């Protein structure tokens, strides 16, 4: 298999994709430039040497790595997607992206497995100005990175974790020139109930009527 990078837009299911690849014995390193993991080990290497040297160090023991595009400045992110075969994963519905991101920031619940079934999550308030600011920011980021992609495949969250997700996954494995080794366990991790939020946003967001009005006034995609 060739070295590759999962280039992840926020809240797009990239952690589960990383889990799936590792399950199938494709060593994929998780977010090396996170500021909350590895005692900033890889950031320190990058500061001492450079970005490419850091990635080569990661590739010594891994076939690929997953990078959250919020973890490095845009200049370095563009370098990454021009240097390495890239699986670019993002949500098609930007409204859902922003709502999910702001909910995770407020609750500190980043993965569905962190919640207990039927666990009560206290309602949160979404700041309208911040909501619109992030809509513009995230929309711009996706457009910018799409323009600069070279050797890549684009995967949408809604398709990967939808009814035909396994077909999307087969495209990913074909791209990195590997076979799905454990199809049944892989299908279990891909099942929509593992990822998709089935609870309506009004149950999470205390000022939902205000946010819904903003969505309508700005002709944004309605969340689902």
JOZI-V830694 format. One record per backbone hydrogen bond with DSSP energy under -0.5 kcal/mol. CO is the residue of the C=O (numbers start at 1). NH is the residue of the N-H. Records with the same first field share a line. If there is no record, write none. Layout:
CO: NH  NH
This chain:
4: 65
5: 7  87
6: 8  67
7: 89
8: 69
9: 12
13: 17
14: 18
15: 19
16: 20
17: 21
18: 22
19: 23
20: 24
21: 26
22: 25
25: 27
27: 63  64
29: 31  66
31: 34
37: 40
38: 41
40: 44
41: 45
42: 46
43: 47
44: 48
45: 49
50: 54
51: 55
52: 56
53: 57
54: 58
55: 59
56: 60
57: 60
58: 61  62
63: 4
64: 29
65: 6
66: 31
67: 8  69
68: 71
73: 77
74: 78
75: 79
76: 80
77: 81
78: 82
79: 82  83
80: 84
81: 150
85: 5
86: 88  153
87: 7  89
88: 155
89: 9
90: 157
92: 94
93: 97
94: 98
95: 99
96: 100
97: 101
98: 102
99: 103
100: 104
101: 105
102: 106
103: 107
104: 108
108: 110
111: 114
112: 115
116: 119
120: 122
124: 206
125: 127
126: 128
127: 131
128: 132
129: 133
130: 134
131: 135
132: 136
133: 137
134: 138
135: 139
136: 140
137: 141
138: 142
139: 143
140: 144
141: 145
142: 146
143: 147
144: 148
145: 149
146: 149
150: 152
151: 86
153: 88
155: 90
156: 159  160
157: 161
159: 162
162: 165
164: 167  168
165: 169
166: 170
167: 171
168: 172
169: 173
170: 174
171: 175
172: 176
173: 178
174: 177
176: 2
179: 181
182: 186
183: 187
184: 188
185: 189
186: 190
187: 191
188: 191
191: 194  195
192: 195  196
196: 198
200: 203
201: 204  205
204: 124  206
205: 208
207: 210  211
208: 212
209: 213
210: 214
211: 215
212: 216
213: 217
214: 218
215: 220
216: 219
